[in-house]
Amino acid sequence: MAKLTVSVVSAEREIWTGDASQIVAKTVEGEIGILGGHEPMLALLAHGEVRVTTGSGEKIAVDAEGGFLSVDHDVVTIVASRAALV
């Protein structure tokens, strides 16, 4: 499975950056899961938890509100108005 390069940032600072095997995020249209090889997309974030599973299996949780999620060529960028590690 292809790895994802992930960056989670808020308006104030970078929250988490690294490689991951899976991302699950809450969008205004519902929850979405992202794996390597995902089609390019852009989605609006809803208030909720963004869950990142690293390549080593570690679980990272970020409480995010507002902003967007972008996927392009196994690069996932999450830009939130407000975000903090849980």
Rosetta silent file (secondary structure, phi, psi, omega in degrees, C-alpha in Angstrom):
SEQUENCE: MAKLTVSVVSAEREIWTGDASQIVAKTVEGEIGILGGHEPMLALLAHGEVRVTTGSGEKIAVDAEGGFLSVDHDVVTIVASRAALV
SCORE:     score description
SCORE:     0.000 S_00000001
   1 L     0.000  136.918  179.553    0.000    0.000    0.000 S_00000001
   2 L   -70.146  144.301  177.981    1.302    3.459   -0.878 S_00000001
   3 L   -85.515  157.457  177.134    2.117    5.750    2.008 S_00000001
   4 E  -106.873  142.232  171.498    0.552    9.152    2.450 S_00000001
   5 E  -101.451  119.996 -169.345    2.478   12.316    3.214 S_00000001
   6 E  -120.484  140.175  174.059    0.308   14.265    5.645 S_00000001
   7 E  -135.458  123.137  176.880    0.340   17.817    6.946 S_00000001
   8 E  -116.078  119.378 -179.279   -2.199   19.088    9.482 S_00000001
   9 E  -130.844  153.032  172.962   -2.081   22.829   10.155 S_00000001
  10 E  -113.084 -179.926  178.631   -4.258   25.383   11.893 S_00000001
  11 L   -62.795  -26.905 -176.108   -4.415   29.126   11.392 S_00000001
  12 L   -93.734  -33.087 -171.638   -1.843   29.511   14.185 S_00000001
  13 L  -166.726  170.678  173.025    0.660   26.680   13.687 S_00000001
  14 E   -77.597  132.451 -178.382    1.591   23.276   12.313 S_00000001
  15 E   -95.936  -49.514  179.790   -0.149   20.533   14.319 S_00000001
  16 E  -158.272  139.857  175.706    1.333   17.332   12.857 S_00000001
  17 E  -139.893  138.290  177.410    3.343   16.331    9.781 S_00000001
  18 E   168.531 -170.622  178.609    4.546   12.898    8.751 S_00000001
  19 E   -95.021  145.943 -178.241    3.881    9.717    6.808 S_00000001
  20 E  -143.399  160.141  175.075    0.676    7.768    7.294 S_00000001
  21 E  -100.537  -21.348 -176.628   -1.098    4.683    6.018 S_00000001
  22 E  -157.866  145.780  174.202   -4.633    6.017    6.582 S_00000001
  23 E  -129.973  137.685  171.855   -6.565    9.219    7.357 S_00000001
  24 E  -127.571  127.249 -177.380  -10.173    9.468    8.526 S_00000001
  25 E  -138.687  153.777  177.563  -11.759   12.927    8.664 S_00000001
  26 E   -96.662  120.817  177.726  -15.213   14.430    9.129 S_00000001
  27 E  -110.068  173.073  179.126  -16.321   16.592    6.208 S_00000001
  28 L   -66.159  -16.924  178.498  -19.529   18.549    5.703 S_00000001
  29 L  -100.261    2.063  179.911  -20.729   15.640    3.539 S_00000001
  30 E   124.753  179.748 -178.470  -19.842   12.946    6.091 S_00000001
  31 E   -77.147  141.963 -179.569  -16.837   10.953    7.260 S_00000001
  32 E  -132.832  143.075  175.289  -14.221   10.022    4.670 S_00000001
  33 E  -110.040  138.283 -179.246  -11.304    7.598    4.721 S_00000001
  34 E  -121.275  126.135  173.585   -8.150    8.224    2.697 S_00000001
  35 E  -120.534  167.089  175.702   -5.663    5.493    1.717 S_00000001
  36 L   -55.337  142.427 -179.663   -2.679    5.608   -0.620 S_00000001
  37 L    85.304    5.617 -179.237   -3.694    5.918   -4.259 S_00000001
  38 L   -63.184  145.034  176.131   -6.833    7.938   -3.439 S_00000001
  39 L   -61.244  147.940  175.206   -8.256   10.059   -6.241 S_00000001
  40 L   -58.409  141.293  179.641   -7.474   13.784   -6.010 S_00000001
  41 E  -159.567  163.433  174.483  -10.139   15.628   -4.044 S_00000001
  42 E  -137.595  129.368 -178.174  -10.946   18.744   -2.057 S_00000001
  43 E  -137.883  148.445  175.347  -13.442   18.672    0.825 S_00000001
  44 E   -84.500  132.541  179.572  -14.689   21.128    3.439 S_00000001
  45 E   -79.493  141.706  169.351  -13.995   20.039    7.017 S_00000001
  46 L  -101.588  166.572  177.685  -16.757   19.823    9.597 S_00000001
  47 L   -67.809  123.949  179.638  -16.061   20.087   13.324 S_00000001
  48 E   170.166 -172.478 -176.370  -14.755   16.709   14.425 S_00000001
  49 E   -91.621  134.443  170.028  -11.806   14.424   14.873 S_00000001
  50 E  -101.387  122.758 -178.565   -9.203   13.775   12.204 S_00000001
  51 E  -110.103  125.272 -179.416   -7.644   10.349   12.821 S_00000001
  52 E  -114.690  129.177  171.868   -4.224    9.563   11.373 S_00000001
  53 E  -107.551  116.615 -178.195   -2.724    6.066   11.403 S_00000001
  54 E   -73.466  169.308  178.306    1.024    6.283   10.880 S_00000001
  55 L   -60.168  -28.130  179.201    2.986    3.725    8.904 S_00000001
  56 L   -88.578    0.852  177.918    4.097    2.122   12.183 S_00000001
  57 L    95.196   -2.779  177.950    0.486    1.840   13.402 S_00000001
  58 L   -66.583  142.870  179.870    0.552    4.755   15.850 S_00000001
  59 E  -104.532  126.757  176.764   -2.778    6.593   16.139 S_00000001
  60 E  -116.398  131.263  178.331   -2.811   10.405   16.074 S_00000001
  61 E  -120.601  133.138  179.297   -6.060   12.280   16.807 S_00000001
  62 E  -127.822  127.849  173.856   -6.627   15.949   16.027 S_00000001
  63 E   -85.447  117.030 -175.081   -9.744   17.921   16.940 S_00000001
  64 E  -125.278  149.952  178.904  -10.311   20.149   13.902 S_00000001
  65 E  -143.809  131.091  178.261  -12.901   22.750   12.984 S_00000001
  66 L    69.027  166.869  177.997  -13.464   24.564    9.712 S_00000001
  67 L    98.944 -154.648 -175.210  -11.110   24.614    6.768 S_00000001
  68 E  -147.038  165.791  176.149  -10.462   21.994    4.113 S_00000001
  69 E  -125.397  130.503  179.923   -8.836   18.673    3.259 S_00000001
  70 E  -123.747  136.818  175.863   -6.920   18.229    0.015 S_00000001
  71 E  -126.425  128.415  177.177   -5.640   14.987   -1.531 S_00000001
  72 E  -157.473  118.328  178.415   -3.305   14.946   -4.529 S_00000001
  73 L    52.258   50.583  178.067   -0.740   12.276   -5.496 S_00000001
  74 L    63.691   20.062  172.502   -0.665   10.694   -1.991 S_00000001
  75 E  -112.001  120.745 -179.699   -0.162   14.096   -0.343 S_00000001
  76 E  -111.173  123.167  178.032   -2.881   14.989    2.158 S_00000001
  77 E  -118.570  125.006  178.221   -3.076   18.575    3.391 S_00000001
  78 E  -118.495  117.354  179.903   -5.513   19.492    6.139 S_00000001
  79 E  -116.721  113.000 -176.209   -5.887   23.201    6.842 S_00000001
  80 E  -114.809  148.842  174.566   -8.226   23.965    9.740 S_00000001
  81 L   -62.946  -40.142  179.650   -9.392   27.248   11.251 S_00000001
  82 E  -140.982  134.244  179.072   -8.803   25.673   14.654 S_00000001
  83 E  -155.406  146.531  178.021   -7.011   22.414   15.451 S_00000001
  84 E  -154.080  144.919  174.563   -5.343   20.720   18.428 S_00000001
  85 E   -63.137  141.379  178.910   -3.947   17.291   19.224 S_00000001
  86 L   -95.045    0.000    0.000   -6.354   15.233   21.336 S_00000001
